[in-house]
Amino acid sequence: MLSERLLSKTIGLGAVNLFKSKTVAESTLPAPVPGHEYLLYVHVPFCDVLCPYCSFTRFPYKEELGRRYFKALRAELKMIHDLGYQPPSAYIGGGTPTIMMDELERTIDYMRELFPTITEVSSETNPPHLDRERLSRLSRMVQRFSVGVQSFDNGLLTRMDRYNKYGSAEEIVQRIQNVADMFQTFNVDMIFNFPGQTPEMVLRDIETFKTTGANQITYYPLMASPGSEHLMQTCFHGQVDYRNERALYNTIFDQMTAPVEGSGAGFYATDVYTFARDRDAMIDEYVVDYGEFVAAGCGGYSFLGSVIHNNDSSLSGYCDRVERGSLSVASKIDMGAANAKRYRMGRELFGLRLDNRRWRQDFGRYIQYDLPVEYGYLAANGAFDVNNADELTLTRKGRYLVLVMMRQIFIGMNTERDRLRTLLPEGERSWFADAAAKQVAAAREADGVA
């Protein structure tokens, strides 16, 4: 456990400091570098329920704001096209992209018109939208569909204020069963390491998942930022305990990859915490396949070279910028060459294999000599299974160490999102206070407190 705690603290402090080191940016992006592939990330920031653990840019859904937003989003996609970007893949995240189905479908149609190079589209959703009629057209537009379930435990769902709004675990299972065959890849998003969650609860979740017919599951570790920790403690009666995380993770990995004959799921590990029935399935974590991506939408992050360009995280601010005829970029972070290499190392290992020959091609040295401290730490702690001039792959312990690395990087990004939320206009900030009050009320209901 000492190695995980040291890694967590070191990377956590580094990530928080990195992502808050922001400079004012021009409200544009650089043109694409010839020969580089860029994923297109599209953000839809509206939700029916603002979950207490989530730090992503999201707002309570209001139809009038949604119409304005989608119009601005399509205008920003045109600006990205005019810069010369032609991505092979698009990921639509949120929020809940399917919250306005007509606007989403119109946007995907327009996106494919602008970018004929796109061969695959992924979209997120939430359980209430799993209806065959509602999804009939979208299923012909999207190859990978991901539903945010988080847990099949009704007690946890109540504490998240999802039970009353999104339905019971039993209802969610029925909805998934009804539509899972409509998409090439149907993914269920889960979270582990909620306060009070036990290995037995995780095993029950996996047994329930096996009945859904979904062919992929992504089991994220809880990534509570400092800004969400107090609300988490109130709703779940406890702090996030990372001492339990490794045992829960190993339970998930073992059960998901164990053969069906041994009562396992019989899935393949396609990255550190995604498991699929098909080894070559499209995976949830697009950063594995695309080190660089360009983002459209409020609060989106574009990773281009060693620079992160951040879109305006205010809903009104975003729309105002685009309606004035500019991209929504509000600030940027220059990671520097060394941090960009560290990020690439973590990203490739997150995908379970680092191509060492390609690393030498790109940087002139094998990773053992290019990042000796980072490599040496992982090697000394038994992270590598295969470790040679061709590739690095991970041991059981190594998979968890990489999970810790990526968890802390994402918490660093969430911490910056929390900071930006404090700078929102007064009216937008009040939406979050209202949502927090509803979450606390839901948690008290789960305790039987009036």
C-alpha positions in Angstrom: 0.0 0.0 0.0 2.9 2.4 0.6 3.8 2.5 -3.1 0.2 3.4 -4.0 0.0 6.1 -1.4 3.3 7.6 -2.4 2.3 7.5 -6.1 -1.1 9.0 -5.3 0.2 11.9 -3.3 3.0 12.7 -5.7 0.9 12.6 -8.9 -2.0 14.2 -7.2 -0.1 17.3 -6.1 1.6 17.5 -9.5 -1.7 17.3 -11.4 -3.4 19.9 -9.2 -0.5 22.3 -9.7 -0.3 21.6 -13.4 -4.0 22.1 -14.2 -4.4 25.3 -12.3 -1.3 26.9 -14.0 -3.5 28.6 -16.6 -2.8 31.5 -18.9 -5.3 33.6 -20.9 -5.5 32.2 -24.4 -6.5 33.6 -27.8 -10.1 32.4 -28.5 -8.9 30.0 -31.2 -7.0 26.8 -31.7 -3.9 26.0 -33.8 -4.4 24.4 -37.1 -3.9 20.6 -37.2 -0.4 19.2 -37.7 -0.2 17.3 -41.0 -0.1 13.5 -40.4 -1.6 13.7 -36.9 -4.9 12.1 -36.0 -7.3 14.0 -33.7 -10.4 12.7 -32.1 -13.3 15.1 -31.9 -14.8 15.5 -28.5 -18.3 17.1 -28.3 -19.7 18.1 -24.9 -23.4 18.4 -24.0 -23.6 19.7 -20.4 -27.2 19.1 -19.4 -28.5 16.6 -16.9 -31.8 15.9 -15.1 -29.8 15.0 -11.9 -26.5 16.6 -10.8 -24.8 13.7 -9.1 -22.8 14.6 -5.9 -19.6 12.8 -7.1 -19.4 14.4 -10.5 -17.2 17.3 -11.3 -17.7 17.4 -15.1 -19.1 20.6 -16.6 -22.9 20.1 -16.4 -26.0 22.1 -15.6 -29.6 21.4 -14.8 -31.6 21.0 -18.1 -33.7 23.9 -19.3 -35.2 23.6 -22.8 -34.7 27.2 -23.8 -31.0 27.1 -22.8 -30.6 23.8 -24.5 -31.9 25.1 -27.9 -29.5 28.0 -27.7 -26.6 25.8 -26.7 -27.0 23.2 -29.5 -27.2 26.0 -32.1 -23.9 27.4 -30.7 -22.4 24.0 -30.6 -23.0 23.4 -34.3 -21.5 26.8 -35.1 -18.4 25.9 -33.1 -18.1 22.6 -35.0 -18.1 24.6 -38.3 -15.2 26.7 -36.9 -13.2 23.6 -36.1 -13.8 22.3 -39.6 -12.7 25.6 -41.1 -9.3 25.2 -39.2 -8.7 22.1 -41.2 -9.5 19.3 -38.7 -10.9 16.0 -40.2 -11.2 13.6 -37.3 -11.7 9.8 -37.8 -13.7 9.4 -34.6 -16.1 11.5 -32.5 -17.1 11.1 -28.8 -20.2 12.9 -27.5 -20.0 13.2 -23.7 -21.8 15.0 -21.0 -23.9 15.7 -19.1 -26.5 13.7 -20.9 -26.2 14.1 -24.7 -29.6 12.4 -25.3 -31.5 14.9 -23.2 -32.6 16.7 -26.4 -32.8 13.9 -29.0 -33.9 16.1 -31.9 -31.0 18.5 -31.3 -28.5 15.6 -30.8 -29.6 13.9 -34.1 -29.4 17.2 -36.0 -25.9 17.9 -34.5 -24.6 14.4 -35.5 -26.0 14.8 -39.0 -24.2 18.1 -39.3 -21.1 16.8 -37.8 -20.9 13.9 -40.3 -21.5 16.5 -43.1 -18.6 18.6 -41.9 -16.3 15.7 -41.2 -16.9 12.8 -43.7 -13.7 11.2 -42.3 -15.6 10.2 -39.2 -16.1 6.4 -39.2 -17.3 5.9 -35.6 -19.4 7.9 -33.2 -19.7 7.2 -29.5 -22.4 8.8 -27.3 -23.3 8.8 -23.6 -26.8 8.6 -22.2 -28.7 7.9 -18.9 -31.2 5.2 -18.1 -34.5 7.0 -18.7 -33.6 7.4 -22.4 -33.2 3.7 -23.0 -36.3 3.3 -25.2 -36.4 1.5 -28.5 -38.6 4.1 -30.2 -36.6 7.0 -28.9 -33.3 5.4 -30.0 -34.5 4.0 -33.4 -32.8 6.7 -35.5 -29.8 7.3 -33.2 -28.9 3.6 -33.3 -28.2 4.0 -37.0 -26.0 7.1 -36.3 -23.9 5.9 -33.3 -21.7 2.8 -33.1 -20.9 2.9 -29.4 -23.5 3.8 -26.8 -22.7 4.2 -23.1 -25.3 4.4 -20.3 -24.3 5.9 -16.9 -25.6 3.4 -14.3 -22.9 3.8 -11.6 -24.4 1.1 -9.4 -27.1 -1.6 -9.3 -27.5 -1.1 -5.6 -30.8 0.7 -4.8 -29.4 2.2 -1.6 -26.5 3.8 -3.4 -28.8 5.0 -6.2 -31.0 6.7 -3.6 -28.1 8.5 -2.0 -27.0 9.8 -5.4 -30.6 11.1 -6.0 -30.8 8.8 -9.0 -33.4 6.3 -7.8 -36.3 8.6 -7.8 -35.3 10.3 -11.1 -33.8 7.4 -13.1 -35.5 4.4 -11.6 -34.6 1.3 -9.5 -31.8 -1.1 -10.4 -34.5 -3.6 -11.6 -36.0 -1.0 -13.9 -32.6 0.0 -15.3 -31.8 -3.6 -16.0 -35.0 -4.0 -18.0 -34.3 -0.9 -20.0 -30.8 -2.1 -20.9 -32.1 -5.5 -21.9 -34.6 -3.8 -24.1 -32.1 -1.8 -26.2 -28.6 -3.4 -25.8 -28.9 -5.2 -29.2 -29.4 -1.9 -31.1 -25.8 -0.8 -31.0 -22.5 -2.4 -32.1 -21.0 -1.7 -28.7 -23.3 -1.1 -25.7 -21.3 0.0 -22.6 -22.5 0.3 -19.0 -20.6 2.9 -16.9 -20.1 1.9 -13.3 -18.2 3.4 -10.3 -16.5 1.6 -7.5 -15.2 2.7 -4.1 -18.2 4.6 -2.9 -18.0 5.1 0.9 -19.3 1.9 2.5 -19.1 -0.1 -0.7 -17.9 -3.7 -0.1 -16.5 -6.4 -2.4 -19.8 -8.3 -1.9 -21.7 -5.3 -3.2 -19.4 -5.1 -6.3 -19.9 -8.8 -6.9 -23.6 -8.4 -6.8 -23.3 -5.5 -9.3 -21.3 -7.7 -11.7 -23.8 -10.6 -11.4 -26.6 -8.1 -12.2 -24.6 -6.7 -15.1 -24.3 -10.1 -16.6 -28.0 -10.3 -17.1 -28.3 -7.0 -19.0 -27.0 -8.2 -22.4 -24.6 -5.3 -22.6 -21.2 -6.3 -24.2 -19.0 -3.8 -22.4 -18.5 -2.4 -19.0 -16.3 0.5 -17.8 -15.7 0.4 -14.0 -14.3 3.8 -13.0 -12.7 4.3 -9.6 -14.5 7.1 -7.7 -12.6 10.3 -8.5 -13.9 12.7 -5.8 -12.3 16.2 -6.1 -11.8 18.3 -3.0 -14.8 20.4 -4.0 -17.2 17.4 -4.0 -15.8 15.6 -0.9 -18.0 17.5 1.6 -21.2 16.7 -0.3 -20.0 13.1 -0.7 -19.5 12.8 3.1 -23.0 14.2 3.7 -24.7 11.9 1.2 -22.7 8.8 2.0 -21.8 9.2 5.6 -18.2 8.7 5.1 -15.0 9.8 3.3 -13.7 8.1 0.2 -11.3 5.4 1.5 -8.5 4.6 -1.0 -7.4 1.7 1.3 -10.3 -0.3 0.0 -9.8 0.7 -3.6 -7.2 -2.0 -4.5 -9.2 -4.9 -3.1 -12.4 -3.7 -4.9 -10.4 -3.3 -8.2 -8.9 -6.7 -8.0 -12.4 -8.2 -7.3 -13.7 -6.5 -10.4 -10.8 -7.5 -12.6 -10.8 -11.1 -11.5 -14.6 -11.5 -11.8 -14.9 -9.8 -15.2 -12.0 -11.7 -16.8 -12.7 -15.1 -15.2 -14.1 -17.7 -17.7 -17.8 -18.2 -17.9 -17.3 -21.9 -16.9 -15.9 -20.6 -13.6 -18.8 -18.3 -13.0 -17.0 -15.2 -14.3 -18.1 -12.8 -17.0 -15.6 -14.1 -19.6 -14.8 -10.6 -20.8 -11.4 -9.2 -22.1 -9.6 -6.4 -20.4 -9.3 -3.7 -23.1 -7.8 -1.1 -20.8 -7.1 -0.8 -17.1 -10.8 -0.6 -16.2 -12.8 -1.4 -19.3 -13.9 -4.9 -20.1 -15.5 -6.1 -23.3 -16.9 -9.3 -24.7 -15.0 -8.6 -28.0 -11.3 -8.0 -27.5 -11.3 -5.4 -30.4 -14.4 -3.4 -29.3 -14.5 0.4 -29.3 -13.5 1.4 -25.8 -14.8 4.1 -23.5 -11.5 5.7 -22.8 -10.8 7.4 -26.1 -7.4 8.7 -24.8 -6.0 5.3 -25.3 -6.3 5.4 -29.0 -6.1 9.2 -29.5 -3.4 11.1 -27.7 -4.6 14.4 -29.2 -8.2 15.6 -29.5 -10.1 18.8 -30.3 -13.1 19.7 -28.2 -16.3 21.5 -29.0 -18.7 22.6 -26.3 -18.8 24.3 -22.9 -16.0 23.2 -20.6 -14.3 21.0 -23.2 -10.6 20.3 -23.2 -8.5 20.2 -26.4 -5.2 18.3 -26.0 -3.0 19.4 -28.8 0.7 18.6 -28.6 1.9 19.7 -25.1 -0.9 22.4 -24.7 -4.3 22.0 -23.2 -6.9 24.5 -24.5 -9.9 25.0 -22.2 -13.3 26.1 -23.5 -15.4 28.6 -21.4 -17.0 26.6 -18.6 -19.9 29.1 -18.2 -23.0 28.2 -20.2 -23.9 31.8 -21.0 -20.2 32.7 -21.5 -19.8 29.8 -23.9 -22.8 30.8 -26.0 -21.8 34.5 -26.0 -18.3 33.7 -27.3 -19.6 31.5 -30.2 -22.4 33.9 -31.1 -19.8 36.6 -31.5 -18.1 34.4 -34.1 -15.2 32.9 -32.2 -14.3 29.6 -30.8 -15.0 29.2 -27.1 -11.4 28.8 -25.9 -11.0 30.8 -22.7 -7.6 29.7 -21.3 -4.8 27.2 -21.8 -2.2 25.2 -20.0 1.2 24.5 -21.5 2.2 21.2 -20.0 5.8 21.3 -21.3 7.6 18.5 -23.1 8.4 16.5 -20.0 4.8 16.5 -18.7 3.5 15.7 -22.1 5.8 12.6 -22.1 4.6 11.6 -18.7 1.0 11.9 -19.8 1.7 9.7 -22.8 3.4 7.1 -20.7 0.4 6.9 -18.4 -2.0 6.9 -21.4 -0.3 4.1 -23.2 0.1 2.0 -20.1 -3.5 2.6 -19.3 -4.2 0.8 -22.6 -2.2 -2.1 -21.2 0.8 -1.8 -23.5 3.4 0.8 -24.2 5.1 0.6 -27.6 8.7 1.1 -26.7 10.0 1.0 -30.3 7.6 3.7 -31.3 8.7 5.7 -28.2 12.4 5.5 -29.4 11.3 6.5 -32.9 9.5 9.6 -31.5 12.0 10.7 -28.8 15.3 9.1 -29.7 15.6 6.9 -26.7 13.8 4.0 -25.1 11.6 5.0 -22.3 13.9 3.4 -19.7 16.4 6.1 -20.5 14.0 8.9 -21.5 11.9 8.9 -18.3 14.3 7.0 -15.9 12.7 8.2 -12.6 9.1 7.3 -13.6 10.1 4.1 -15.3 12.4 3.1 -12.4 9.6 3.7 -9.8 7.2 1.4 -11.7 9.8 -1.2 -12.3 11.0 -1.3 -8.7 7.4 -1.8 -7.6 6.8 -4.8 -9.9 4.6 -3.0 -12.4 5.9 -4.6 -15.6 5.2 -8.1 -16.9 6.9 -7.7 -20.3 9.7 -5.2 -20.1 12.0 -5.0 -23.2 13.0 -2.9 -26.2 9.7 -3.8 -27.9 7.1 -3.1 -25.3 6.1 -2.7 -21.7 3.0 -4.6 -20.4 1.6 -4.7 -16.9 1.4 -7.1 -14.0 -1.6 -7.4 -11.8 0.0 -4.8 -9.4 1.0 -2.7 -12.4 -2.5 -2.4 -13.6 -3.6 -1.0 -10.2 -0.6 1.4 -10.0 -1.5 2.8 -13.4 -5.1 3.2 -12.3 -3.8 5.3 -9.3 -1.8 7.4 -11.8 -4.8 8.1 -14.0 -7.2 8.6 -11.1 -5.0 11.3 -9.7 -4.6 13.0 -13.1 -8.3 13.1 -13.6 -8.9 14.4 -10.0 -6.4 17.2 -10.8 -8.6 18.1 -13.8 -11.8 17.8 -11.7 -10.2 20.1 -9.1 -9.7 22.7 -11.8 -13.3 22.3 -12.9 -14.4 22.9 -9.3 -12.3 26.1 -9.2 -13.8 27.3 -12.4 -17.3 26.6 -11.1 -16.7 29.2 -8.3 -16.2 31.8 -11.0 -19.5 31.2 -12.8 -22.1 34.0 -12.9 -24.3 34.2 -9.8 -27.3 32.6 -11.6 -25.4 29.6 -12.7 -23.8 29.0 -9.3 -27.2 29.0 -7.7 -28.2 26.0 -9.8 -25.5 23.9 -8.1 -26.6 25.0 -4.6 -30.1 24.0 -5.4 -28.9 20.6 -6.8 -26.8 20.0 -3.7 -29.8 20.6 -1.4 -31.8 18.0 -3.4 -29.0 15.5 -3.1 -28.8 16.0 0.7 -32.6 15.6 0.9 -32.4 12.3 -1.1 -29.7 11.0 1.3 -31.8 11.8 4.3 -34.8 10.0 2.7 -32.5 6.9 2.3 -31.8 7.1 6.1 -35.5 7.4 6.8 -35.1 11.0 8.1 -37.9 13.4 7.4 
